[in-house]
């Protein structure tokens, strides 16, 4: 039985590594595989757990290590015994994944334990389970299959942070250990970018380049679904980009409803495009950005009032990183990076959030769950409790 488990786990680990190194856009390089290590497979870490399903659960946003968040919902509470003690973990479903037939049965279990930050990755580890494996209220959990998120090997990934209720006091000395090799920067894969779909083309072409576009509102159920849907990268040479850019600019500069930025989803286009007013430049020009991503955020945080063209009659204080590093694609397909600070950085964060389906009230709710220490000065600065001071 021991030999069979070892073979099974070795095959699983080999497949995991092969998936990460199969092309240049993965999180790991062939010459870095030697830095990936594991605990020996142990039968003691294969447990049969009971699972109590939860119903009518609201969705929530699980923070990710890149400063954004993904939408999840709780599926069930898993209870099991390990070394004579009872522990519990929550299994989640990804809102974006369970609508896909391939992933409709997938359960996601992020967790931390007393090995976290010592012998295992400081960001926690993940387990994948399946609804189809639940039999009579029981499910098999094999901690030998615990694996590191891609963030352990490379920057540029949106890895969920394990929620507090999935932090265990147990020492799970099974599965993948801490990665000790050099950390990579995720390469931009131009091949994943797409053209506008038929519906998006019809929205862009329903008026000339000077006609305002309809701004989607959270008060409309169908429009809210578009605003909460993650967007896709757009091909830099799509023939309708210029027309969309012109119409979006007219929209954000509408004298009746002016703004300092606008994102594709706000006009019904789930593609990664934004206009931002560069208040940090002479004449404060509006500039158009393709596939913008924030690849670094300062821990130093500022608080300021925000509103949104898609959220009528609401202005609230929001905490945002004071400085960011922005990555985007220019109209020739070149990757560009830029450091931005102050209120212009806030505008970029607000608009890039739209591309992930995040609205500024989500940020307020997220901040309310954290502790911040004020940094005295002319502006209201904050820093998350226990952070290293910049």
C-alpha positions in Angstrom: 0.0 0.0 0.0 2.9 2.3 0.9 4.6 1.7 -2.4 1.3 2.2 -4.3 0.8 5.6 -2.6 4.4 6.7 -3.3 3.9 5.8 -7.0 0.6 7.6 -7.2 1.9 10.8 -5.6 5.1 10.8 -7.6 3.1 10.5 -10.8 0.8 13.4 -9.6 3.8 15.6 -8.8 5.5 14.8 -12.1 2.4 15.9 -14.0 2.2 19.1 -11.9 5.8 20.1 -12.7 5.4 19.2 -16.4 2.4 21.5 -16.6 4.4 24.4 -15.1 7.4 24.1 -17.4 5.7 23.1 -20.6 6.2 26.5 -22.2 8.0 29.8 -21.7 4.9 31.4 -20.2 4.6 29.1 -17.2 5.7 30.0 -13.7 8.7 27.7 -13.6 11.7 27.0 -15.8 13.3 23.6 -16.6 16.5 24.5 -14.8 14.5 25.5 -11.7 12.8 22.1 -11.2 15.6 21.1 -8.9 14.5 23.7 -6.4 11.0 22.1 -6.1 10.9 19.7 -3.1 8.3 17.6 -1.3 7.8 15.7 1.9 7.8 11.9 1.5 4.4 10.5 0.8 2.8 9.3 4.0 -0.4 7.3 4.5 -1.1 9.1 7.7 -1.9 12.3 5.7 -4.7 10.5 3.8 -7.8 11.1 5.8 -11.5 10.5 5.3 -13.4 13.6 6.3 -17.1 14.4 6.8 -18.4 17.3 4.7 -21.4 19.5 5.7 -22.8 21.4 2.8 -23.9 25.0 3.1 -26.8 26.4 1.1 -27.9 29.8 -0.2 -24.5 31.1 0.4 -23.7 34.7 -0.8 -20.6 35.1 -2.9 -17.7 37.0 -1.5 -14.3 38.3 -2.8 -11.3 36.3 -1.7 -8.2 38.6 -1.7 -5.3 37.6 -3.9 -1.6 38.3 -3.4 -1.4 40.7 -6.3 -3.7 43.1 -4.6 -6.9 42.2 -6.4 -9.5 39.5 -5.5 -11.6 36.7 -7.0 -15.2 35.9 -6.4 -16.0 32.7 -4.5 -18.7 31.1 -2.5 -18.5 28.6 0.4 -19.5 25.0 -0.6 -19.1 23.0 2.6 -17.3 22.6 5.9 -14.9 19.7 6.0 -14.1 18.0 9.3 -11.4 15.4 9.9 -9.1 13.8 12.5 -5.3 14.1 12.3 -2.9 12.8 15.0 -5.9 12.4 17.4 -7.2 16.0 17.0 -10.2 17.3 15.1 -9.7 20.0 12.4 -11.9 21.7 9.9 -11.4 23.4 6.6 -13.8 25.2 4.3 -14.1 24.1 0.6 -14.9 26.9 -1.9 -16.2 27.2 -5.4 -14.9 29.8 -7.8 -17.8 31.8 -9.2 -16.0 32.2 -12.6 -15.1 28.5 -12.8 -18.2 26.6 -11.7 -20.2 28.1 -14.6 -17.8 26.2 -16.9 -19.0 22.6 -17.4 -15.4 21.4 -17.1 -15.0 22.9 -13.6 -18.5 22.7 -12.3 -17.5 20.0 -9.7 -14.2 21.5 -8.7 -13.7 22.4 -5.0 -10.9 24.7 -3.9 -9.3 24.4 -0.5 -6.6 27.0 0.3 -5.0 26.5 3.7 -2.2 27.5 6.0 -0.7 25.4 8.9 2.1 25.6 11.4 4.7 24.8 8.7 3.7 27.8 6.7 6.6 30.2 6.4 9.0 27.6 7.9 9.3 24.5 5.7 6.4 25.4 3.4 5.5 28.4 1.3 4.6 31.5 3.3 1.5 32.2 1.2 -0.1 28.9 2.1 -0.9 25.9 -0.1 -3.8 24.5 -2.0 -5.8 21.3 -2.4 -8.2 20.4 -5.2 -11.2 18.2 -4.5 -14.2 17.2 -6.5 -17.9 17.1 -5.7 -18.1 13.8 -7.4 -15.9 12.2 -4.8 -18.4 13.0 -2.0 -20.1 9.7 -0.9 -22.6 9.5 2.0 -21.4 12.8 3.4 -17.7 11.7 3.3 -14.8 12.8 1.2 -11.1 11.6 0.9 -8.5 14.2 1.5 -4.8 13.5 0.6 -2.5 16.2 2.0 0.3 14.6 0.0 -1.2 16.4 -2.9 -1.0 19.8 -1.3 0.7 22.1 -3.8 2.1 25.7 -3.9 0.3 28.5 -5.8 2.1 29.8 -8.9 3.0 32.9 -6.8 5.6 30.8 -5.0 7.7 30.6 -8.2 6.8 33.8 -10.2 5.3 37.2 -9.8 2.3 38.2 -12.0 -0.2 35.6 -10.8 -3.5 36.2 -9.0 -3.1 33.7 -6.2 -5.9 33.6 -3.5 -4.9 34.1 0.1 -6.2 31.4 2.4 -9.1 32.8 4.6 -8.6 33.0 8.3 -11.0 30.0 8.9 -8.6 27.8 6.8 -5.5 28.5 9.0 -4.8 25.4 11.1 -2.7 24.8 14.2 -1.7 21.4 12.9 1.7 20.8 11.2 0.9 19.3 7.8 4.2 17.8 7.0 3.0 16.5 3.6 2.8 17.7 0.1 5.0 20.4 -1.4 7.7 22.2 0.5 8.9 25.8 0.2 10.3 26.7 -3.2 14.0 27.8 -2.7 14.9 28.8 -6.2 15.0 32.2 -8.0 11.7 33.9 -8.5 10.5 34.7 -12.0 8.5 37.5 -13.5 5.6 36.2 -15.5 6.0 36.8 -19.2 3.3 38.5 -21.2 1.6 36.0 -23.6 0.3 37.9 -26.6 -1.3 34.7 -27.9 -4.0 34.8 -25.2 -5.4 38.2 -26.3 -8.6 38.1 -28.3 -10.5 40.2 -30.8 -13.9 41.8 -29.9 -16.8 39.3 -30.1 -19.9 39.8 -32.2 -21.9 41.5 -29.3 -19.0 43.8 -28.5 -18.6 44.8 -32.2 -22.3 45.6 -32.4 -22.0 47.9 -29.3 -19.0 49.7 -30.8 -20.7 50.1 -34.2 -24.1 51.3 -33.0 -22.9 54.9 -33.5 -20.2 56.9 -35.1 -16.9 57.6 -33.4 -18.2 60.8 -31.7 -21.3 59.3 -30.2 -21.4 58.7 -26.5 -21.7 55.1 -25.3 -24.2 54.0 -22.7 -22.6 53.7 -19.2 -23.6 50.5 -17.5 -25.1 50.8 -14.0 -25.1 48.5 -11.0 -28.8 49.2 -10.5 -29.6 47.1 -13.6 -29.2 43.4 -13.0 -28.0 42.5 -16.5 -25.6 45.4 -16.6 -24.3 44.5 -13.1 -23.4 41.0 -14.4 -21.2 42.6 -17.1 -19.6 44.9 -14.5 -18.7 42.0 -12.3 -17.4 39.7 -15.0 -13.6 39.6 -15.4 -12.4 41.0 -18.8 -10.0 39.5 -21.3 -6.9 40.9 -23.0 -7.6 42.5 -26.4 -5.4 42.2 -29.5 -3.4 45.4 -30.0 -4.2 45.5 -33.7 -8.0 44.9 -33.6 -9.5 47.1 -36.3 -12.2 48.5 -34.0 -9.9 49.7 -31.2 -9.6 53.2 -32.5 -13.4 53.6 -32.8 -14.0 52.2 -29.3 -11.3 54.4 -27.9 -12.8 57.5 -29.5 -16.3 56.7 -28.2 -15.1 55.9 -24.7 -13.2 59.2 -24.6 -16.3 61.1 -25.6 -18.2 59.2 -22.9 -15.8 59.9 -20.0 -15.7 63.6 -21.0 -19.4 64.0 -21.2 -20.0 67.5 -19.6 -23.2 66.1 -17.9 -21.4 63.2 -16.3 -17.6 63.8 -16.4 -15.1 61.4 -15.0 -11.3 60.9 -14.7 -11.3 57.4 -16.0 -13.4 54.7 -17.6 -13.0 51.0 -18.3 -14.3 48.7 -21.0 -16.9 46.9 -18.8 -18.5 50.2 -18.0 -19.6 50.5 -21.6 -20.5 46.8 -22.0 -17.1 45.7 -23.4 -15.4 43.0 -21.3 -12.0 43.6 -22.7 -9.0 45.1 -20.9 -9.1 48.7 -22.1 -9.1 51.9 -20.0 -9.0 55.6 -20.3 -7.2 57.5 -17.5 -6.7 61.2 -17.0 -3.0 61.7 -16.3 -3.3 64.4 -13.6 0.4 63.9 -13.0 1.3 65.3 -16.5 1.3 68.7 -18.1 -2.2 69.7 -19.3 -3.7 66.6 -17.6 -4.3 64.6 -20.8 -6.5 61.5 -21.1 -4.6 58.5 -22.2 -5.8 55.1 -23.5 -4.2 51.8 -22.2 -4.4 48.3 -23.5 -4.3 45.2 -21.2 -3.1 47.2 -18.2 -1.9 45.2 -15.2 -0.6 46.4 -11.8 2.4 44.3 -11.1 3.5 46.1 -7.9 1.6 48.1 -5.2 3.2 50.0 -2.4 2.3 49.0 1.2 2.0 52.7 1.9 -1.7 53.5 1.5 -3.6 56.7 1.0 -7.3 57.4 1.7 -9.4 59.5 -0.5 -13.0 60.0 -1.8 -14.0 58.0 -4.8 -17.1 57.9 -7.0 -17.9 55.9 -10.1 -19.8 56.6 -13.3 -21.5 53.1 -12.9 -22.6 53.7 -9.3 -25.0 56.6 -9.1 -25.1 59.0 -6.1 -22.4 57.3 -4.0 -19.1 58.7 -2.9 -17.0 57.1 -0.2 -13.5 57.1 1.3 -11.4 54.3 -0.2 -7.9 53.1 0.8 -5.5 52.6 -2.1 -1.8 52.0 -2.6 0.0 55.3 -2.9 2.3 54.1 -5.7 2.0 51.3 -8.3 4.0 49.8 -11.2 1.8 49.5 -14.3 2.4 47.2 -17.2 0.5 47.6 -20.5 0.8 47.0 -24.2 1.3 49.8 -26.7 -0.4 50.0 -30.1 2.6 48.3 -31.7 2.4 45.3 -29.3 5.3 46.3 -27.1 5.3 45.7 -23.4 5.6 48.9 -21.4 6.1 49.5 -17.6 5.8 52.7 -15.6 5.9 53.8 -11.9 2.9 56.0 -11.0 2.1 57.6 -7.7 -0.4 59.9 -6.0 -4.0 60.4 -7.2 -3.2 59.2 -10.7 -2.2 55.9 -9.2 -5.6 55.8 -7.5 -7.4 56.3 -10.8 -5.4 53.5 -12.4 -6.3 51.2 -9.5 -10.0 52.1 -9.7 -10.1 51.4 -13.5 -8.0 48.2 -13.4 -10.3 46.9 -10.7 -13.2 47.2 -13.2 -11.3 44.8 -15.5 -11.4 42.2 -12.7 -15.0 42.8 -11.9 -14.1 44.7 -8.7 -16.1 47.8 -7.7 -15.0 50.4 -5.2 -17.5 49.3 -2.5 -15.8 45.9 -2.6 -12.5 47.6 -1.7 -14.2 49.4 1.2 -15.5 46.0 2.5 -12.1 44.5 2.1 -10.4 47.3 4.0 -12.8 47.0 6.9 -11.5 43.5 7.5 -8.0 44.7 8.0 -6.2 46.8 10.5 -4.2 49.9 9.5 -1.8 52.1 11.3 -2.0 55.8 10.5 1.2 57.5 9.3 1.1 61.1 10.4 1.5 63.8 7.7 -0.4 66.2 5.6 -2.3 63.4 3.8 -4.1 60.5 5.4 -1.7 57.6 4.9 -2.2 54.1 6.4 -0.3 50.9 6.4 -1.6 47.4 7.2 -0.8 46.2 10.7 2.4 44.2 11.0 3.7 45.4 7.6 7.3 46.3 7.1 7.6 50.1 7.1 8.6 51.5 3.7 
